[in-house]
């Protein structure tokens, strides 16, 4: 796991691959099977991806400080 870039995350979320970029493989499969939650989940993901990247990066830093 490494820190993620918000710009890349937004681009990948636009193409429906935001969960994959963040390492959330099960969610990504569900996302693709449902067509982005009938586009509702897709639109929500575009809005929330920035905060999800922030949370991912914060967890990354916390985990690396413990080592």
Residue pairs with C-beta under 8 A, 6 or more apart in sequence:
1 23
1 56
1 60
1 63
2 60
3 56
3 57
3 60
3 61
4 21
4 22
4 53
4 56
4 57
5 53
6 49
6 50
6 53
6 54
8 21
9 18
9 21
9 22
9 49
9 50
9 52
9 53
10 46
10 49
10 50
12 18
12 20
12 21
13 21
13 42
13 45
13 46
13 49
14 46
16 31
16 32
16 36
16 42
17 28
18 45
18 49
18 52
19 25
19 27
19 28
19 31
19 45
20 28
22 52
22 53
22 56
31 37
31 41
31 42
31 45
34 41
36 42
36 45
37 44
